[in-house]
């Protein structure tokens, strides 16, 4: 599941201005979400 998660979510997430200004691109946001959610 984690192998395809970036491909699945990448086109569904649109970083806001604050995220972009902080250097948080789509992949970084997905990585952050993965760190917060237990994936089994």
N, C-alpha and C positions, 0 to 999 in steps of 0.2 A: 504494500500500500504506500509506504513512504517513497518508494521508487518512482511512482507516478504522481504523487501529490502535487509537486511543483508544476507539472504539465497540466494537471486538471485545474488548479487554482489560479495559475498565472494569468489567464485571460479573464478571470472573473473578479479579480481584485484591482481596484484603481486607487493607488495611494493619493491621499490628499496633499494639499500644499505643505502643511506642517511636516508630514512624513518625508516628502521629497526634499524639503529644506534641511531636514536632519540627516539626509543621506540614506533614508530607509526606502529602498526600492521594493518592488513586489517580492522578489526572492527573499529579501531580509525579513519582510513581514511574515511570509510563510514560515521561515525558520523560527521566528519568534513564536508563532502559533504552535508549531511542533514542540517547542520547549515547554509550553504551558499545558498542552493536552496530552494525556496518556494515550499512546497508540499501542494497541495490542495485537 
